[in-house]
Amino acid sequence: MPTIDVHTHFLPEPYVQALIRHGVNWTGGVDMTAWTPDGHLRFMDDWGIDVGVLSCLAEGGVYFGDQREAGELARNVNDIGADVVRRHPQRFGVFGALPLPGVDAALAEIDHVYDDLGLDGVYLVSQVDGTYVGDPAWEPVYAALDKRGATVLLHPVEPKENPDLPWQHWIGEYVFDTTRVFMTLVFNGVLDRYPNITWILSHGGGAVPYLGHRIAAAPRVVAAYRELVRRPISEYLRSVYYDVAVADSSVQVNTMVDAIGTDRMLFGTDWPYADGLFDPKRTGEHDLTRLLGPNHISQVAGTNALRLLPRLAERWDDGAH
């Protein structure tokens, strides 16, 4: 059974240049240098990772305030990602970028991602310019993804209004933004109306597994929520998936296991942003076998991902592994 990293990033040269144009020359602890497949493969081989499912994003994804640029950038990085997969079909997959907030542009890119490129799914950042995934403004996008039976990686970004605090916002605000987007999906009914979308929450779901009981209290306390929340919150928690990128401590893993079970967990590294966490001298920090046990590690490491990513599963089988 392969080990599949569903949360790992690539920064091709055109994307790096776009970041620099917009004043971003450092992100998530990583210097803005162009990504290469060979460098990524070296990391994967060093850590026993068979497949990396790439997503191209830093800061705000592909939207930096100009819709036309966002559309062109999404098209460019998706084409580059597809070429990487063609050259390394058993080693890489790709979650394509969508140029929201423009609905028409996003719909066109969904067609390109699935019909022209054959990518494995798409990613969405938690919010764009203050509009969260789950907002009614993007209803046609959810409908198109549902029709495709899409797998969607939800990745946090900094909220539009950041508090003035003496630390970098990705340390705390990213996990809180993941929590916000999950609640938006629940309370706006998106998880109910579009059951064919498979959602992956980054970083162990942020605070979602831990706050499940508190979220469940909302419909009991606020009458207006009772019509919006049609099922027990525990069912909503188990209707999405959770990657363990930067969420693989014993406390985090045990909370996920208790809240949603190993059949809803996926392996992820958040490389290269989390590169500093992968120290060969400290391999025990990422020993999921010790935390999950031999009966469950294969689910989290690869079985669950193959079930969610049929095109990747087909490529893996074609490689006669």
Helices and strands as residue ranges (DSSP letters): E 4-9, H 13-21, E 26-27, E 30-31, H 37-46, E 51-55, H 67-87, E 92-97, H 103-111, I 112-117, E 121-125, E 127-128, E 131-132, G 136-138, H 139-148, E 151-155, G 169-171, H 173-187, H 190-193, E 198-201, G 203-205, H 208-221, H 225-228, H 233-237, E 241-243, H 250-260, G 262-264, E 265-266, G 275-277, G 280-286, H 288-292, H 297-298, I 299-303, H 304-308, H 310-318
